């Protein structure tokens, strides 16, 4: 099979190995994507909703660089999508300054050097995961999501291994039998309409101020405050958003900073202001470190 290649190089610290180690513990994407040396996956590219297989490996002799091979010609849109997935579309050179201003964050940066947010393959897939996982265990949700991919998604061979790409919005717009409660299936169809209308896309969400994007996401079917933050931060890869209501993150921050149990949301927002313009990155680092047990979302 013909493959197409390109390279990406980080601006600022980046450790591809740290990304691989995170993915090994992250059930949301489903399937064995990392062997400790390379990241392999298939997804439906947001640029045209057609399936594509991707292999990412470290670039020898280039710290912070990765080599990318795709199963079809990538074009600038797909290059940008792969960069977003690894948070390489953001200049991270200033992230260390946030750690200098906040010693607690600085300690985490030294503990997990070069770890940047690893995103879902698309905001659409992140939104579907957010619906599937509601009131469900992570393990069960991952199995359901994988079954949906295997039943409705295209199969792509990547380095001799077959991967099922999560289906594009047009496929699930009218699909039934997803293995979900009726209400969740209706929500998925609503999300599919939003994706096809251009609302649930990286381009649209990243063009808005974070607070507006979060508000717009909360208006979508089945999307609450936690899900909206997940879609914007880990789906669209927005680097400087802070979810307004995420109990698990708030609990982590209370423990890290010694905040009182009854601290209001405004206290967390004030704390996060020290991390601008990398509030998403800092929040991810806190969650990723704490979520070694239990699993990260």
VOGU-793926 format. One record per atom (N, C-alpha, C, CB): x, y, z. Coordinates in steps of 0.02 Angstrom, whole numbers, padded with zeros to 5 digits, always signed. Glycine has a CB too. Layout:
XYZ ...
***
This chain:
+00042-00060+00000 +00000+00000+00000 +00044+00062+00000 -00048+00000+00061 +00027+00110-00041 +00064+00173-00045 +00050+00215+00017 +00045+00212-00109 +00102+00243+00046 +00094+00287+00103 +00122+00356+00085 +00128+00259+00166 +00100+00405+00122 +00121+00474+00111 +00150+00500+00176 +00062+00519+00087 +00203+00538+00173 +00237+00559+00234 +00247+00633+00240 +00302+00525+00238 +00251+00656+00302 +00270+00725+00318 +00295+00726+00389 +00209+00775+00308 +00324+00781+00409 +00351+00788+00477 +00318+00847+00512 +00428+00796+00475 +00318+00843+00578 +00294+00898+00620 +00347+00910+00674 +00224+00881+00652 +00359+00972+00689 +00407+00989+00741 +00376+01037+00791 +00471+01020+00710 +00383+01021+00855 +00352+01062+00907 +00389+01128+00917 +00351+01023+00973 +00351+01178+00932 +00379+01241+00957 +00375+01237+01033 +00341+01305+00928 +00432+01233+01066 +00432+01224+01138 +00439+01151+01156 +00368+01253+01168 +00444+01135+01221 +00455+01066+01243 +00399+01019+01222 +00462+01065+01319 +00419+00960+01199 +00372+00908+01180 +00407+00841+01183 +00342+00921+01110 +00376+00793+01217 +00403+00725+01223 +00353+00677+01193 +00420+00707+01298 +00367+00652+01133 +00321+00606+01101 +00312+00542+01142 +00346+00588+01031 +00364+00520+01175 +00359+00461+01218 +00309+00471+01274 +00426+00444+01247 +00305+00532+01301 +00255+00546+01353 +00185+00540+01325 +00267+00616+01383 +00175+00562+01263 +00109+00555+01232 +00090+00482+01224 +00109+00590+01163 +00138+00441+01202 +00125+00369+01194 +00106+00337+01261 +00186+00334+01164 +00142+00355+01314 +00127+00326+01379 +00058+00347+01403 +00180+00347+01431 +00038+00408+01388 -00029+00429+01406 -00082+00390+01369 -00038+00504+01393 -00072+00380+01304 -00121+00345+01262 -00130+00273+01285 -00100+00346+01189 -00077+00242+01309 -00082+00173+01333 -00130+00166+01391 -00013+00147+01353 -00139+00220+01430 -00184+00218+01488 -00252+00250+01474 -00151+00253+01545 -00264+00270+01411 -00324+00309+01395 -00373+00267+01354 -00306+00374+01356 -00429+00246+01384 -00474+00200+01349 -00519+00232+01297 -00516+00165+01398 -00525+00298+01297 -00576+00331+01257 -00568+00320+01182 -00575+00404+01270 -00506+00310+01158 -00497+00302+01086 -00509+00230+01064 -00428+00323+01066 -00508+00182+01109 -00522+00112+01095 -00468+00081+01050 -00590+00104+01063 -00446+00022+01069 -00400-00015+01026 -00327-00004+01044 -00411+00004+00954 -00284-00050+01023 -00212-00046+01038 -00177+00002+00990 -00179-00115+01034 -00171+00065+01009 -00144+00115+00964 -00069+00125+00970 -00179+00180+00975 -00039+00105+01027 +00031+00118+01038 +00067+00054+01058 +00040+00171+01092 +00127+00046+01029 +00169-00010+01050 +00231+00015+01087 +00191-00052+00989 +00227+00077+01110 +00283+00108+01145 +00332+00143+01100 +00319+00056+01184 +00325+00133+01034 +00370+00166+00986 +00333+00208+00935 +00412+00114+00951 +00272+00187+00918 +00233+00222+00867 +00160+00227+00888 +00239+00185+00799 +00127+00277+00862 +00055+00286+00871 +00022+00271+00804 +00037+00358+00896 -00026+00224+00805 -00062+00205+00744 -00136+00211+00757 -00043+00134+00721 -00172+00240+00709 -00245+00245+00717 -00276+00259+00650 -00263+00301+00768 -00341+00248+00647 -00382+00266+00588 -00439+00309+00612 -00407+00201+00550 -00457+00357+00572 -00513+00401+00590 -00542+00431+00526 -00491+00457+00640 -00599+00464+00533 -00628+00499+00476 -00607+00572+00481 -00706+00492+00476 -00567+00593+00433 -00538+00660+00435 -00593+00713+00432 -00489+00670+00378 -00586+00763+00474 -00636+00816+00477 -00639+00857+00412 -00621+00862+00536 -00585+00856+00374 -00583+00895+00313 -00632+00870+00260 -00513+00896+00284 -00644+00804+00259 -00688+00776+00208 -00729+00716+00233 -00647+00755+00147 -00720+00697+00297 -00755+00641+00329 -00740+00574+00296 -00830+00654+00328 -00685+00570+00259 -00664+00507+00231 -00613+00474+00277 -00634+00516+00160 -00612+00407+00279 -00565+00373+00325 -00493+00379+00302 -00584+00299+00331 -00449+00379+00351 -00377+00383+00338 -00341+00347+00394 -00353+00457+00330 -00287+00313+00377 -00245+00282+00428 -00183+00324+00439 -00226+00210+00407 -00160+00325+00501 -00103+00369+00520 -00054+00329+00563 -00128+00432+00557 +00010+00338+00550 +00063+00312+00593 +00108+00371+00612 +00104+00256+00557 +00121+00379+00676 +00164+00432+00700 +00222+00401+00739 +00124+00483+00745 +00282+00421+00722 +00342+00397+00757 +00386+00457+00774 +00382+00345+00715 +00430+00448+00822 +00478+00501+00838 +00526+00512+00781 +00515+00484+00902 +00548+00573+00774 +00594+00590+00719 +00665+00588+00745 +00577+00661+00689 +00706+00539+00724 +00774+00533+00750 +00814+00596+00739 +00809+00474+00718 +00850+00617+00791 +00893+00674+00785 +00859+00741+00788 +00930+00670+00722 +00792+00740+00797 +00754+00803+00801 +00712+00803+00864 +00710+00812+00737 +00737+00828+00919 +00697+00831+00980 +00632+00870+00968 +00737+00864+01037 +00578+00841+00989 +00513+00874+00979 +00485+00864+00909 +00520+00946+00992 +00517+00822+00868 +00492+00810+00801 +00461+00742+00793 +00547+00819+00751 +00412+00736+00750 +00382+00671+00735 +00376+00663+00660 +00313+00665+00768 +00378+00600+00638 +00368+00581+00569 +00299+00551+00563 +00423+00532+00544 +00261+00572+00513 +00192+00550+00504 +00184+00516+00436 +00143+00609+00511 +00155+00457+00435 +00139+00422+00373 +00064+00412+00370 +00177+00354+00367 +00033+00425+00313 -00039+00419+00305 -00055+00374+00246 -00072+00488+00296 -00114+00344+00247 -00133+00297+00195 -00161+00331+00133 -00184+00249+00222 -00170+00395+00135 -00188+00433+00076 -00157+00502+00082 -00266+00439+00067 -00154+00537+00025 -00121+00602+00025 -00153+00648+00077 -00125+00634-00045 -00113+00677+00121 -00141+00713+00177 -00169+00782+00161 -00091+00720+00230 -00132+00824+00126 -00154+00892+00116 -00147+00932+00181 -00226+00893+00091 -00151+00998+00176 -00141+01040+00235 -00192+01029+00290 -00141+01112+00216 -00255+01011+00271 -00306+01000+00321 -00290+00943+00367 -00372+00989+00289 -00271+00887+00338 -00255+00828+00379 -00190+00838+00417 -00249+00765+00334 -00142+00872+00387 -00081+00889+00425 -00099+00928+00488 -00032+00931+00381 -00145+00975+00480 -00166+01014+00537 -00203+00973+00589 -00210+01071+00515 -00241+00923+00566 -00278+00880+00612 -00231+00837+00653 -00327+00836+00574 -00180+00808+00621 -00132+00767+00658 -00094+00811+00708 -00083+00732+00610 -00076+00872+00687 -00043+00918+00733 -00088+00934+00793 -00023+00983+00697 -00153+00944+00780 -00199+00958+00835 -00204+00899+00883 -00268+00975+00808 -00207+00839+00856 -00214+00779+00899 -00157+00775+00950 -00215+00715+00855 -00097+00796+00930 -00039+00793+00974 -00023+00861+01005 +00022+00768+00935 -00067+00910+00995 -00057+00979+01020 +00007+01010+00993 -00056+00979+01096 +00025+00992+00931 +00083+01021+00899 +00064+01082+00856 +00118+00969+00857 +00001+01099+00856 -00021+01158+00819 -00019+01221+00862 -00092+01148+00792 +00007+01215+00922 +00011+01270+00969 +00085+01282+00987 -00032+01256+01033 +00106+01344+00988 +00173+01361+01010 +00175+01355+01086 +00193+01434+00988 +00211+01304+01110 +00213+01291+01182 +00274+01319+01216 +00210+01218+01193 +00310+01363+01183 +00372+01389+01212 +00360+01427+01277 +00408+01434+01162 +00300+01457+01284 +00286+01497+01343 +00256+01458+01400 +00242+01552+01325 +00244+01393+01391 +00209+01355+01443 +00252+01352+01507 +00194+01284+01419 +00317+01349+01500 +00361+01347+01559 +00352+01409+01603 +00434+01339+01538 +00337+01466+01572 +00328+01527+01611 +00269+01522+01658 +00319+01587+01565 +00217+01485+01636 +00159+01474+01680 +00181+01434+01741 +00102+01438+01644 +00227+01387+01731 +00252+01348+01787 +00297+01388+01833 +00290+01288+01762 +00331+01438+01805 +00371+01482+01847 +00327+01527+01890 +00418+01524+01803 +00270+01549+01861 +00225+01591+01899 +00186+01551+01952 +00176+01625+01853 +00177+01486+01939 +00140+01443+01985 +00183+01383+02002 +00071+01421+01953 +00216+01382+02059 +00261+01327+02077 +00228+01259+02079 +00293+01341+02143 +00162+01256+02095 +00128+01191+02096 +00125+01162+02026 +00056+01199+02125 +00107+01204+01977 +00108+01181+01908 +00179+01165+01886 +00077+01235+01862 +00227+01206+01908 +00296+01193+01890 +00321+01125+01912 +00340+01246+01919 +00299+01104+01972 +00318+01037+01996 +00291+00983+01949 +00292+01026+02067 +00229+00992+01925 +00200+00943+01879 +00237+00942+01813 +00126+00958+01867 +00257+01000+01789 +00294+01004+01726 +00360+00966+01731 +00307+01076+01706 +00391+00970+01789 +00454+00933+01798 +00442+00859+01807 +00492+00961+01859 +00383+00841+01833 +00365+00771+01842 +00348+00738+01776 +00307+00764+01891 +00314+00776+01732 +00293+00749+01666 +00319+00794+01611 +00215+00743+01662 +00385+00799+01603 +00413+00847+01555 +00392+00831+01483 +00489+00847+01560 +00372+00884+01448 +00356+00877+01377 +00288+00846+01363 +00407+00837+01344 +00247+00833+01414 +00181+00804+01402 +00133+00859+01382 +00156+00766+01464 +00107+00854+01322 +00055+00899+01297 -00012+00861+01293 +00074+00929+01227 -00068+00898+01292 -00132+00863+01286 -00134+00819+01224 -00189+00913+01284 -00158+00758+01232 -00172+00713+01176 -00247+00717+01165 -00148+00639+01190 -00266+00734+01104 -00337+00747+01089 -00371+00688+01055 -00343+00809+01046 -00436+00688+01056 -00475+00642+01016 -00460+00656+00942 -00552+00649+01031 -00475+00607+00901 -00461+00615+00829 -00502+00672+00800 -00476+00550+00792 -00560+00689+00829 -00599+00745+00805 -00646+00767+00861 -00639+00727+00741 -00671+00830+00860 -00721+00851+00908 -00785+00809+00903 -00738+00925+00897 -00802+00787+00843 -00860+00744+00834 -00853+00680+00874 -00870+00728+00760 -00795+00648+00870 -00784+00586+00906 -00783+00599+00981 -00719+00553+00883 -00755+00656+01001 -00754+00674+01073 -00825+00683+01098 -00713+00739+01084 -00868+00715+01058 -00937+00726+01079 -00975+00660+01086 -00973+00772+01029 -00964+00615+01039 -00997+00549+01044 -00973+00512+01106 -00984+00508+00981 -00908+00515+01120 -00882+00483+01180 -00915+00513+01242 -00805+00490+01184 -00923+00579+01243 -00952+00612+01301 -01023+00588+01314 -00952+00688+01291 -01060+00574+01261 -01128+00547+01268 -01126+00474+01290 -01167+00554+01202 -01084+00434+01257 -01081+00362+01272 -01061+00350+01345 -01031+00328+01225 -01015+00389+01371 -00987+00375+01437 -01032+00400+01494 -00920+00406+01444 -01082+00440+01478 -01126+00465+01532 -01159+00407+01568 -01179+00512+01503 -01155+00408+01635 -01185+00357+01679 -01162+00286+01660 -01261+00361+01675 -01100+00281+01637 -01073+00217+01618 -01000+00214+01641 -01077+00206+01541 -00974+00155+01650 -00904+00148+01666 -00863+00161+01603 -00888+00078+01695 -00800+00181+01614 -00755+00194+01558 -00746+00132+01515 -00688+00220+01583 -00740+00074+01548 -00727+00012+01512 -00786-00007+01467 -00713-00045+01562 -00847-00002+01495 -00906-00019+01455 -00915+00031+01398 -00969-00019+01500 -00904+00095+01412 -00911+00146+01361 -00861+00134+01304 -00901+00216+01391 -00800+00115+01321 -00750+00102+01270 -00771+00043+01226 -00681+00087+01302 -00800-00008+01256 -00822-00066+01217 -00879-00047+01170 -00845-00123+01264 -00926-00007+01195 -00982+00014+01153 -00957+00056+01094 -01034+00054+01194 -00913+00103+01109 -00886+00145+01056 -00849+00104+01004 -00838+00198+01086 -00811+00054+01026 -00776+00011+00979 -00824-00030+00937 -00728-00035+01017 -00878-00054+00967 -00928-00092+00929 -00961-00049+00876 -00981-00122+00975 -00975+00014+00893 -01004+00060+00843 -00955+00069+00785 -01020+00129+00876 -00891+00077+00801 -00841+00085+00748 -00838+00023+00704 -00772+00099+00778 -00840-00036+00735 -00834-00097+00696 -00896-00111+00654 -00821-00156+00742 -00955-00091+00678 -01016-00104+00640 -01028-00052+00586 -01076-00105+00687 -01014+00011+00600 -01033+00064+00553 -00973+00099+00520 -01074+00115+00590 -00913+00089+00546 -00855+00125+00521 -00817+00088+00467 -00809+00142+00577 -00777+00125+00430 -00734+00095+00380 -00674+00061+00413 -00710+00148+00329 -00647+00010+00380 -00588-00024+00405 -00527-00002+00364 -00597-00101+00403 -00475+00016+00399 -00415+00042+00367 -00355+00001+00391 -00405+00118+00382 -00314-00021+00345 -00254-00058+00363 -00196-00010+00372 -00238-00112+00310 -00167-00012+00432 -00111+00031+00449 -00053-00013+00471 -00131+00082+00506 +00001-00013+00433 +00060-00053+00448 +00041-00127+00458 +00095-00027+00510 -00002-00151+00415 -00021-00222+00416 -00074-00240+00467 +00038-00262+00429 -00097-00192+00507 -00149-00205+00557 -00212-00167+00539 -00125-00186+00627 -00270-00199+00546 -00334-00169+00528 -00363-00130+00586 -00383-00222+00504 -00384-00069+00571 -00416-00026+00621 -00485-00006+00595 -00372+00037+00637 -00533-00002+00641 -00600+00022+00623 -00604+00096+00641 -00655-00020+00660 -00617+00137+00592 -00623+00209+00604 -00693+00224+00632 -00610+00250+00539 -00697+00266+00682 -00763+00285+00707 -00801+00319+00650 -00758+00333+00769 -00864+00301+00640 -00901+00324+00581 -00911+00400+00580 -00968+00290+00577 -00917+00428+00520 -00928+00500+00513 -00999+00518+00531 -00911+00523+00441 -01013+00583+00540 -01081+00604+00560 -01136+00581+00512 -01083+00679+00565 -01123+00583+00446 -01176+00566+00399 -01198+00493+00408 -01152+00577+00327 -01152+00450+00430 -01169+00380+00439 -01214+00369+00499 -01106+00338+00447 -01203+00406+00553 -01242+00397+00614 -01303+00442+00617 -01199+00409+00674 -01312+00483+00567 -01369+00530+00568 -01435+00494+00572 -01368+00574+00505 -01442+00438+00536 -01504+00401+00537 -01495+00330+00564 -01533+00397+00467 -01437+00315+00588 -01423+00246+00610 -01457+00230+00676 -01348+00236+00618 -01480+00169+00681 -01506+00142+00743 -01465+00083+00764 -01580+00123+00737 -01483+00054+00819 -01447-00005+00841 -01376+00008+00862 -01447-00056+00788 -01364+00066+00894 -01297+00082+00915 -01278+00048+00981 -01290+00157+00923 -01325+00014+01011 -01312-00016+01076 -01317+00033+01133 -01244-00047+01076 -01352+00088+01121 -01361+00141+01171 -01434+00148+01189 -01333+00207+01146 -01450+00175+01248 -01520+00192+01263 -01548+00239+01210 -01525+00223+01333 -01613+00238+01201 -01645+00277+01148 -01628+00351+01154 -01721+00268+01151 -01626+00378+01215 -01610+00449+01224 -01540+00465+01200 -01618+00468+01297 -01492+00421+01215 -01423+00433+01193 -01418+00428+01117 -01376+00383+01226 -01454+00382+01087 -01452+00377+01013 -01480+00440+00982 -01493+00316+00989 -01532+00468+01011 -01559+00531+00986 -01509+00588+00993 -01625+00549+01022 -01473+00588+01049 -01421+00639+01059 -01366+00633+01007 -01391+00633+01130 -01345+00571+00992 -01293+00561+00942 -01316+00587+00874 -01274+00486+00936 -01379+00576+00857 -01404+00602+00793 -01404+00678+00793 -01476+00576+00780 -01420+00708+00850 -01417+00782+00854 -01346+00807+00847 -01445+00805+00920 -01299+00772+00876 -01229+00791+00869 -01205+00784+00797 -01185+00749+00916 -01230+00732+00763 -01212+00722+00693 -01236+00781+00651 -01242+00656+00667 -01297+00804+00665 -01322+00862+00628 -01279+00924+00642 -01396+00877+00648 -01258+00933+00704 -01216+00990+00722 -01149+00986+00686 -01206+00995+00798 -01120+00926+00681 -01056+00918+00647 -01063+00933+00573 -01029+00847+00657 -01116+00908+00542 -01126+00919+00471 -01142+00992+00456 -01183+00875+00445 -01171+01027+00505 -01185+01099+00497 -01124+01142+00510 -01241+01119+00543 -01069+01110+00529 -01007+01148+00540 -01000+01176+00610 -01003+01203+00492 -01046+01160+00654 -01043+01186+00723 -00995+01146+00765 -01113+01186+00755 -01000+01080+00760 -00958+01036+00801 -00894+01019+00762 -00998+00970+00819 -00856+01071+00747 -00794+01062+00709 -00739+01103+00741 -00804+01082+00635 -00677+01083+00730 -00620+01119+00758 -00618+01190+00734 -00555+01083+00739 -00627+01200+00669 -00622+01268+00641 -00671+01315+00675 -00635+01266+00566 -00733+01292+00683 -00784+01336+00712 -00770+01349+00786 -00853+01306+00704 -00756+01296+00824 -00748+01303+00896 -00686+01343+00914 -00746+01235+00929 -00632+01333+00877 -00570+01370+00892 -00575+01443+00871 -00511+01336+00858 -00622+01460+00827 -00630+01529+00805 -00666+01572+00857 -00667+01532+00739 -00700+01540+00905 -00738+01575+00955 -00697+01586+01018 -00802+01537+00972 -00712+01639+01056 -00683+01644+01123 -00704+01583+01164 -00705+01710+01159 -00660+01556+01206 -00676+01494+01241 -00743+01494+01278 -00623+01478+01290 -00760+01549+01310 -00823+01551+01347 -00882+01545+01300 -00828+01616+01388 -00878+01576+01241 -00932+01570+01192 -00936+01500+01164 -00922+01621+01135 -00879+01470+01151 -00878+01401+01125 -00909+01353+01175 -00807+01379+01108 -00892+01360+01239 -00920+01317+01291 -00995+01326+01295 -00888+01331+01359 -01019+01388+01292 -01091+01401+01295 -01126+01370+01235 -01104+01476+01298 -01096+01375+01176 -01127+01348+01116 -01129+01271+01119 -01089+01370+01053 -01077+01242+01146 -01076+01169+01153 -01128+01145+01203 -01006+01145+01175 -01137+01182+01258 -01186+01162+01308 -01257+01164+01280 -01182+01207+01369 -01267+01199+01225 -01333+01202+01194 -01347+01141+01150 -01340+01265+01154 -01296+01100+01137 -01305+01041+01095 -01338+00985+01134 -01237+01018+01066 -01372+00939+01101 -01407+00885+01135 -01361+00840+01174 -01447+00844+01086 -01377+00829+01238 -01339+00783+01279 -01273+00810+01305 -01326+00722+01242 -01260+00874+01294 -01196+00903+01314 -01206+00948+01375 -01164+00943+01256 -01176+00929+01431 -01176+00969+01491 -01110+01006+01499 -01191+00926+01551 -01100+01037+01557 -01038+01075+01568 -00975+01033+01561 -01039+01107+01636 -00974+00973+01591 -00915+00931+01586 -00901+00911+01513 -00922+00868+01630 -00954+00889+01479 -00946+00867+01410 -00923+00925+01365 -01012+00839+01383 -00949+00985+01377 -00929+01042+01336 -00854+01055+01343 -00969+01105+01356 -00829+01051+01405 -00757+01061+01415 -00716+01007+01382 -00741+01063+01489 -00740+00945+01386 -00705+00890+01354 -00701+00900+01278 -00740+00823+01369 -00756+00919+01248 -00757+00928+01175 -00712+00985+01153 -00829+00941+01151 -00715+01041+01189 -00675+01099+01169 -00600+01087+01180 -00697+01161+01206 -00583+01059+01239 -00513+01052+01257 -00481+00990+01226 -00506+01049+01332 -00515+00933+01232 -00485+00871+01208 -00511+00851+01140 -00499+00816+01258 -00561+00886+01114 -00585+00873+01046 -00556+00923+00997 -00661+00875+01044 -00573+00987+01008 -00548+01040+00964 -00477+01060+00980 -00593+01100+00967 -00451+01041+01039 -00383+01057+01056 -00371+01130+01074 -00338+01039+01001 -00424+01165+01097 -00415+01235+01116 -00366+01240+01174 -00484+01267+01136 -00313+01279+01168 -00260+01278+01219 -00274+01319+01282 -00198+01302+01189 -00322+01364+01278 -00331+01410+01334 -00404+01415+01355 -00304+01479+01317 -00433+01359+01373 -00501+01357+01399 -00500+01327+01468 -00549+01318+01351 -00546+01349+01510 -00551+01320+01577 -00624+01302+01589 -00525+01369+01632 -00639+01237+01599 -00708+01216+01609 -00735+01246+01674 -00714+01140+01611 -00796+01272+01671 -00824+01306+01728 -00851+01261+01782 -00877+01352+01707 -00863+01198+01766 -00894+01153+01815 -00870+01082+01800 -00972+01158+01813 -00815+01062+01831 -00789+00995+01822 -00769+00969+01892 -00729+00993+01772 -00814+00935+01926 -00801+00915+01996 -00736+00878+02006 -00857+00872+02020 -00718+00833+01960 -00657+00794+01969 -00595+00840+01967 -00651+00740+01915 -00593+00886+01919 -00537+00932+01915 -00536+00977+01976 -00542+00975+01850 -00594+01001+01998 -00596+01043+02057 -00569+01006+02118 -00668+01067+02070 -00585+00943+02124 -00560+00903+02181 -00484+00897+02179 -00592+00833+02182 -00457+00887+02119 -00384+00883+02111 -00351+00949+02131 -00366+00865+02038 -00381+01004+02109 -00352+01069+02124 -00359+01086+02199 -00386+01124+02082 -00414+01066+02229 -00421+01078+02302 -00365+01044+02340 -00489+01052+02326 -00351+00982+02321 -00298+00945+02355 -00229+00976+02341 -00299+00872+02334 -00217+00996+02279 -00152+01023+02260 -00138+01090+02292 -00146+01029+02185 -00191+01131+02299 -00181+01200+02323 -00208+01212+02393 -00213+01248+02275 -00236+01160+02424 -00262+01169+02491 -00323+01214+02495 -00209+01195+02535 -00365+01212+02444 -00426+01253+02444 -00478+01221+02489 -00453+01262+02373 -00522+01261+02518 -00575+01232+02560 -00625+01193+02519 -00610+01288+02598 -00660+01147+02552 -00708+01104+02518 -00764+01144+02485 -00738+01055+02567 -00781+01201+02515 -00837+01241+02489 -00813+01299+02445 -00878+01269+02547 -00752+01293+02417 -00727+01345+02373 -00773+01353+02313 -00654+01329+02350 -00793+01415+02296 -00838+01425+02240 -00803+01418+02173 -00871+01494+02244 -00840+01408+02119 -00808+01403+02053 -00763+01462+02036 -00860+01396+01999 -00781+01521+02061 -00740+01580+02047 -00669+01573+02074 -00772+01643+02077 -00661+01535+02128 -00594+01525+02157 -00550+01484+02109 -00599+01490+02226 -00581+01436+02076 -00543+01394+02029 -00526+01434+01966 -00583+01331+02011 -00573+01475+01944 -00560+01516+01885 -00503+01566+01899 -00623+01554+01864 -00502+01594+01959 -00449+01640+01977 -00382+01604+01978 -00463+01673+02045 -00381+01544+02005 -00321+01503+02006 -00296+01490+01935 -00334+01437+02042 -00342+01473+01891 -00324+01456+01822 -00299+01516+01783 -00383+01426+01786 -00315+01576+01805 -00292+01635+01770 -00215+01639+01768 -00320+01698+01802 -00182+01607+01817 -00109+01606+01818 -00081+01567+01759 -00083+01577+01883 -00121+01523+01729 -00096+01479+01677 -00107+01506+01607 -00131+01412+01683 -00141+01563+01600 -00153+01591+01533 -00086+01601+01497 -00192+01658+01538 -00084+01589+01432 -00135+01566+01386 -00134+01490+01375 -00128+01601+01319 -00121+01453+01430 -00117+01380+01425 -00162+01347+01479 -00043+01356+01434 -00220+01375+01490 -00263+01347+01542 -00282+01275+01527 -00326+01389+01550 -00295+01259+01464 -00313+01190+01446 -00254+01143+01459 -00333+01186+01371 -00195+01164+01442 -00136+01122+01450 -00123+01108+01524 -00074+01155+01418 -00129+01159+01565 -00118+01150+01637 -00171+01104+01666 -00118+01217+01673 -00233+01115+01648 -00287+01072+01673 -00276+00999+01654 -00355+01096+01648 -00255+00989+01592 -00240+00921+01568 -00184+00890+01609 -00221+00922+01494 -00133+00928+01624 -00076+00902+01661 -00096+00881+01731 -00019+00954+01664 -00138+00921+01763 -00164+00902+01829 -00204+00838+01825 -00206+00959+01859 -00249+00833+01776 -00290+00773+01770 -00248+00713+01752 -00345+00784+01717 -00202+00721+01705 -00162+00665+01681 -00120+00636+01738 -00117+00686+01623 -00095+00679+01781 -00054+00656+01837 -00096+00621+01889 -00016+00714+01868 -00153+00651+01905 -00197+00622+01956 -00232+00559+01931 -00249+00672+01979 -00244+00556+01865 -00283+00502+01836 -00242+00439+01823 -00315+00524+01772 -00180+00437+01848 -00146+00373+01844 -00188+00321+01880 -00074+00376+01875 -00230+00343+01926 -00279+00301+01961 -00334+00347+01986 -00246+00260+02021 -00394+00345+01957 -00417+00301+01905 -00397+00324+01835 -00492+00294+01909 -00427+00294+01784 -00409+00308+01715 -00430+00378+01694 -00439+00256+01668 -00391+00411+01650 -00409+00477+01625 -00463+00475+01573 -00348+00511+01598 -00503+00527+01571 -00552+00535+01518 -00521+00573+01461 -00615+00571+01543 
***
